Amino acid sequence: MEEFPIIHTNVWDAVVAVPTILILTQILKKVFPIPKAVVPSLASLLGFIISIFFAHRDNLPAGIFMGAFYGNAAVGVYASIKTSYIAYKKKKAKKEPDP
C-alpha cells in the first residue's frame, strides 16, 4: 500500500497565498470582463499556480493538494465577507427611520 505524501505547510502559506488570490481575482475582474460563474475557477487556478510553482515547488502532490485549499479558501473568504456586508446593509436599512 502506498503511503500518503507528507505535506509541510505553515501559517505563512495561507496568510500570503489566500489574500494574494483574493486581490488578484478582484484585479482580474476589474480589468477583464470575467463572468461571475468563472471567478471560483479562476481562484482555484491561481491557488494551483501559487502552490505548485512557489509554495511547494519541490513536491507536486503537495502543490496540487494545497493549491485546491488556497483557491477554495479565497472563494470562501470572499463569499463570507460579501454575505456579511449584505446582511449588515439590510439590517442598517431596517433601523433607519423613513423621512
FENRA-V404874 format. One record per run of one state. SS is the DSSP state (a for helix, b for strand, c for the rest). FROM is the first residue (numbers start at 1). TO is the last residue. If there is no record, write none. Layout:
<<SS/FROM/TO> <SS/FROM/TO>>
//
This chain:
<<c/1/10> <a/11/31> <c/32/35> <a/36/55> <c/56/59> <a/60/95> <c/96/99>>
//
